[in-house]
């Protein structure tokens, strides 16, 4: 069993806008809604937000879609929100080294979202694309101060590998496997495709790595806690 992202916990300064965007525009099922928190179902993953009105957090997430439905997903999403240009006016990016296609858009916080089709995965679908076609949260961006220290920490403590297809650079690495990846830039490095500098905001991630549960907390530094029954 590969690495899968089971739950991601983020913050929002606009809970009503978050519900309207993810539940309304994207049509993700709402699992739980309270005055200061909301949880959405994203395929086999869950996406949680809690209110923090003291900051204006933004993040990077990628959602995995069936490997044969890039054009369908693009058409579906384009009817619901704007799609960001990638390069040279193109809106669908082709990552040859990753054998993947992707496109980008923004949520109500300015979080950079992505739909990605990874063609090596066996997840072809012949149903019409809609919100239920989204398979999972596939990538989570986790900006840090020291990329090398973060990468070595994840490898040494939890055997989360450097992504075989890379890249591995002083200010940017990718950790994990095709079904679940941690995108680890140096804080301040620009996120594609907007080049907005990456910022550190609270993130909690629950993973399943080859059948073993892992919980990671990224704030100013990485913290790792077990068991998973920790109050959010």
DOZA-908896 format. One record per residue (C-alpha): residue in three letters; x, y, z. Coordinates in nm, 3 decimals, m for minus. Example, Ala and Ser with C-alpha at 12.3 -4.5 7.8 and 13.67 -1.06 7.14 Angstrom:
// residues 2
R   guvo        px        py        pz
R    ALA     1.230    m0.450     0.780
R    SER     1.367    m0.106     0.714
***
This chain:
// residues 232
R   guvo        px        py        pz
R    UNK     0.000     0.000     0.000
R    UNK     0.142     0.337    m0.101
R    UNK     0.137     0.661     0.093
R    UNK    m0.209     0.816     0.108
R    UNK    m0.320     1.145     0.257
R    UNK    m0.618     1.069     0.478
R    UNK    m0.688     1.407     0.644
R    UNK    m0.559     1.761     0.612
R    UNK    m0.638     2.031     0.871
R    UNK    m0.604     2.395     0.767
R    UNK    m0.715     2.735     0.896
R    UNK    m0.953     2.990     0.744
R    UNK    m1.044     3.347     0.829
R    UNK    m1.369     3.313     0.632
R    UNK    m1.570     3.004     0.723
R    UNK    m1.876     3.112     0.522
R    UNK    m1.666     3.171     0.212
R    UNK    m1.492     2.837     0.263
R    UNK    m1.825     2.654     0.283
R    UNK    m1.951     2.838    m0.025
R    UNK    m1.639     2.759    m0.229
R    UNK    m1.567     2.397    m0.140
R    UNK    m1.923     2.286    m0.069
R    UNK    m2.092     2.508    m0.328
R    UNK    m1.865     2.565    m0.625
R    UNK    m1.671     2.239    m0.600
R    UNK    m1.966     2.042    m0.467
R    UNK    m1.765     1.851    m0.207
R    UNK    m1.984     1.671     0.049
R    UNK    m1.989     1.841     0.390
R    UNK    m1.918     1.581     0.659
R    UNK    m1.941     1.817     0.954
R    UNK    m2.028     2.186     0.989
R    UNK    m2.008     2.390     1.308
R    UNK    m1.982     2.760     1.382
R    UNK    m1.601     2.758     1.370
R    UNK    m1.510     2.451     1.165
R    UNK    m1.609     2.252     0.859
R    UNK    m1.504     1.916     0.713
R    UNK    m1.536     1.811     0.349
R    UNK    m1.504     1.464     0.196
R    UNK    m1.254     1.453    m0.092
R    UNK    m1.256     1.095    m0.219
R    UNK    m1.064     0.887     0.035
R    UNK    m0.938     1.204     0.206
R    UNK    m1.099     1.460     0.433
R    UNK    m1.029     1.833     0.429
R    UNK    m1.086     2.021     0.755
R    UNK    m1.088     2.395     0.820
R    UNK    m1.108     2.576     1.151
R    UNK    m1.151     2.949     1.205
R    UNK    m0.856     3.175     1.280
R    UNK    m0.948     3.538     1.225
R    UNK    m0.606     3.664     1.335
R    UNK    m0.432     3.572     1.009
R    UNK    m0.506     3.535     0.639
R    UNK    m0.371     3.185     0.571
R    UNK    m0.321     3.042     0.226
R    UNK    m0.187     2.702     0.124
R    UNK    m0.124     2.470    m0.169
R    UNK    m0.325     2.151    m0.226
R    UNK    m0.357     1.920    m0.526
R    UNK    m0.656     1.695    m0.585
R    UNK    m0.606     1.366    m0.769
R    UNK    m0.842     1.299    m1.060
R    UNK    m0.877     0.994    m1.288
R    UNK    m0.582     0.965    m1.523
R    UNK    m0.801     0.982    m1.836
R    UNK    m1.021     1.278    m1.737
R    UNK    m0.800     1.587    m1.756
R    UNK    m1.000     1.753    m2.034
R    UNK    m1.332     1.663    m1.874
R    UNK    m1.217     1.794    m1.537
R    UNK    m1.091     2.115    m1.696
R    UNK    m1.425     2.178    m1.865
R    UNK    m1.617     2.098    m1.546
R    UNK    m1.405     2.324    m1.324
R    UNK    m1.396     2.609    m1.577
R    UNK    m1.774     2.644    m1.542
R    UNK    m1.736     2.693    m1.166
R    UNK    m1.433     2.917    m1.120
R    UNK    m1.144     3.070    m1.312
R    UNK    m0.845     2.861    m1.417
R    UNK    m0.499     3.016    m1.379
R    UNK    m0.263     3.042    m1.676
R    UNK     0.044     2.824    m1.639
R    UNK     0.304     2.931    m1.898
R    UNK     0.280     3.090    m2.243
R    UNK    m0.094     3.128    m2.196
R    UNK    m0.143     2.753    m2.156
R    UNK    m0.370     2.647    m1.870
R    UNK    m0.295     2.274    m1.864
R    UNK     0.058     2.189    m1.756
R    UNK     0.239     1.877    m1.875
R    UNK     0.492     1.743    m1.623
R    UNK     0.681     1.493    m1.833
R    UNK     0.908     1.370    m1.552
R    UNK     0.602     1.298    m1.340
R    UNK     0.396     1.154    m1.629
R    UNK     0.119     1.392    m1.525
R    UNK    m0.103     1.676    m1.642
R    UNK    m0.242     1.943    m1.412
R    UNK    m0.414     2.280    m1.394
R    UNK    m0.446     2.539    m1.118
R    UNK    m0.709     2.764    m0.962
R    UNK    m0.764     2.964    m0.643
R    UNK    m1.003     2.917    m0.353
R    UNK    m1.165     3.197    m0.152
R    UNK    m0.845     3.247     0.054
R    UNK    m0.608     3.263    m0.242
R    UNK    m0.496     2.906    m0.168
R    UNK    m0.344     2.759    m0.485
R    UNK    m0.543     2.449    m0.576
R    UNK    m0.462     2.197    m0.844
R    UNK    m0.630     1.911    m1.026
R    UNK    m0.368     1.654    m1.125
R    UNK    m0.394     1.340    m1.338
R    UNK    m0.109     1.093    m1.282
R    UNK    m0.102     0.861    m1.578
R    UNK     0.091     0.579    m1.417
R    UNK    m0.188     0.520    m1.163
R    UNK    m0.456     0.266    m1.239
R    UNK    m0.759     0.489    m1.179
R    UNK    m0.928     0.529    m1.517
R    UNK    m1.295     0.628    m1.494
R    UNK    m1.566     0.628    m1.760
R    UNK    m1.829     0.812    m1.557
R    UNK    m1.906     1.174    m1.637
R    UNK    m1.674     1.395    m1.433
R    UNK    m1.822     1.567    m1.127
R    UNK    m1.718     1.635    m0.769
R    UNK    m1.751     1.266    m0.679
R    UNK    m1.482     1.191    m0.941
R    UNK    m1.214     1.361    m0.727
R    UNK    m1.016     1.072    m0.582
R    UNK    m0.820     1.228    m0.296
R    UNK    m0.599     1.504    m0.169
R    UNK    m0.284     1.412    m0.356
R    UNK    m0.040     1.688    m0.254
R    UNK    m0.003     1.920     0.044
R    UNK     0.239     2.210     0.040
R    UNK     0.436     2.245     0.363
R    UNK     0.673     2.544     0.357
R    UNK     0.961     2.523     0.604
R    UNK     1.270     2.719     0.698
R    UNK     1.517     2.440     0.618
R    UNK     1.419     2.211     0.333
R    UNK     1.713     1.974     0.385
R    UNK     1.638     1.931     0.755
R    UNK     1.269     1.869     0.690
R    UNK     1.341     1.610     0.422
R    UNK     1.592     1.423     0.633
R    UNK     1.358     1.433     0.934
R    UNK     1.070     1.277     0.739
R    UNK     1.298     1.012     0.590
R    UNK     1.477     0.920     0.913
R    UNK     1.175     0.918     1.145
R    UNK     0.898     0.783     0.923
R    UNK     1.070     0.638     0.617
R    UNK     0.885     0.884     0.394
R    UNK     1.108     0.879     0.088
R    UNK     1.220     1.151    m0.145
R    UNK     0.988     1.128    m0.445
R    UNK     1.167     0.917    m0.704
R    UNK     1.081     1.156    m0.988
R    UNK     1.217     1.455    m0.794
R    UNK     1.307     1.730    m0.790
R    UNK     1.545     1.752    m0.497
R    UNK     1.691     2.101    m0.462
R    UNK     1.824     2.314    m0.174
R    UNK     1.501     2.515    m0.161
R    UNK     1.247     2.257    m0.280
R    UNK     1.193     1.882    m0.239
R    UNK     0.904     1.643    m0.284
R    UNK     0.851     1.362    m0.032
R    UNK     0.631     1.055    m0.066
R    UNK     0.486     0.846    m0.346
R    UNK     0.255     0.911    m0.640
R    UNK    m0.070     0.865    m0.445
R    UNK     0.039     1.100    m0.167
R    UNK     0.305     1.372    m0.172
R    UNK     0.437     1.642     0.057
R    UNK     0.558     1.942    m0.143
R    UNK     0.830     2.102     0.070
R    UNK     0.955     2.446    m0.041
R    UNK     1.158     2.696     0.154
R    UNK     0.927     2.959     0.300
R    UNK     0.929     3.256     0.066
R    UNK     0.984     3.052    m0.250
R    UNK     0.718     3.125    m0.514
R    UNK     0.437     2.874    m0.572
R    UNK     0.360     2.785    m0.932
R    UNK     0.191     2.926    m1.126
R    UNK     0.133     3.259    m0.947
R    UNK     0.480     3.278    m0.788
R    UNK     0.320     3.406    m0.467
R    UNK     0.578     3.347    m0.191
R    UNK     0.505     3.039     0.021
R    UNK     0.403     3.117     0.377
R    UNK     0.407     2.903     0.689
R    UNK     0.064     2.851     0.841
R    UNK    m0.060     2.574     1.073
R    UNK    m0.113     2.244     0.892
R    UNK    m0.194     1.903     1.038
R    UNK    m0.173     1.599     0.810
R    UNK    m0.278     1.242     0.877
R    UNK    m0.113     0.992     0.644
R    UNK    m0.125     0.622     0.584
R    UNK     0.221     0.509     0.478
R    UNK     0.238     0.143     0.377
R    UNK    m0.043     0.065     0.620
R    UNK     0.099     0.265     0.913
R    UNK    m0.070     0.582     1.044
R    UNK     0.141     0.896     1.076
R    UNK     0.043     1.238     1.198
R    UNK     0.249     1.544     1.109
R    UNK     0.207     1.896     1.240
R    UNK     0.373     2.179     1.056
R    UNK     0.386     2.513     1.231
R    UNK     0.713     2.700     1.261
R    UNK     0.889     2.366     1.288
R    UNK     0.782     2.009     1.217
R    UNK     0.621     1.831     1.508
R    UNK     0.513     1.471     1.493
R    UNK     0.264     1.329     1.738
R    UNK     0.104     0.992     1.801
R    UNK    m0.156     0.856     1.852
R    UNK    m0.395     1.014     1.605
R    UNK    m0.658     1.096     1.869
R    UNK    m0.539     1.452     1.924
R    UNK    m0.793     1.731     1.954
R    UNK    m0.789     1.971     1.662
***
